[in-house]
Amino acid sequence: MNVLLEPLNFEFMRNALIMGILMGILCAVVGSYMIVQQMSMMGDMIAHSIMAGLPIAVFLRWPLSVGALLAGVVSAVVLSGIESQSRLKLDGVMALIFSSFLAIGTTLVTVLPGANRIDVIHILFGDILGVNQGDLKLTFAITLIILICVWLFYKELLFYTFDPIGAQAGGMRVRWYYLGMVTAISLTVVASLQTVGVLLVMGMLVAPGITAYLLVKELHQMMIVGGCLGAFASIAGMYLSYYLDIPSGSAIVLVAFGLFLLAFLFSPSQGILTQSKFVKDINQ
């Protein structure tokens, strides 16, 4: 019990654990939709595109989160516009937007007055041990808003996720749902800046969701199981970081990856070591 209780004596650890739990749930819910819609690389693009909004936010004296959110949404809208108005493949356009917005960000950091004060290392790798009450309130608000929206529009999102063409034919405003999904991804990335950072956020957005995908069949089950796995990965990663003195964000993502490997190997329905064909081949 001492091992579990000792880190809780420190306020920064309590704040970090709460933040990790919130992020585990939020990333799993948003990530589940990303995985089913095959939008995982879009999340990566948005995560890097937000770098363009940070120096602008500093220059205009806005909160960094506002600049990051706007840059993420704009990058996805530009992507959608180019894809819909040309014959270009999605992966090529993503690579173009990814690199261009990243280049814009690094250029503006050196050009705009005061933008060089941005702590790029913390933006890239996170600093969950430095979260404060303001960060917790922002993340809690984002998590609550997204969970409420998912609950209110679950049926519509389910239809749009699995059959976007049918949803459009049925009269649904699919562009609004696309914009809503992009905004949710951008908000999740913004909330993740303080925890795992830009470079590791994709691990938390994807790992709990695809782990749950190996264990359950329904989308709502995938979000619930993924949220539990994401929260557990955050808690376990924080304890490993505390006792092993390793980077917190990296520890969280590595635990999430370890959980995926366990499901990949031992999932009752899809694990490669539990599938009847594999077991039969081994026995033979």
Buried (B, 14 or more C-beta within 10 A) or exposed (E): EEEEEEBEEEEEBEBBBBBBBBBBBBBBBBBBBBBBBEBBBBBBBBBBBBBBBBBBBBBEEBEBBBBBBBBBBBBBBBBBEBBEEEEEEBEEBBEBBBEBBBEBBBEBBEEBEEBEEBEBEBBBBBBBBBBEEEBBEBBBEBBEEBBEBBEEBEEBBBBBBEEBEEBBEEEBEBEEBBBBBBBBBBBBBBBBBBBBBBBBBBBBBBBBBBBBBBBBEEBBBBBBBBBBBBBBBBBBBBBBBBEEEEBBBBBBBBBBBBBBEEBBEBBEEEBEEEBEEEEEEEEE
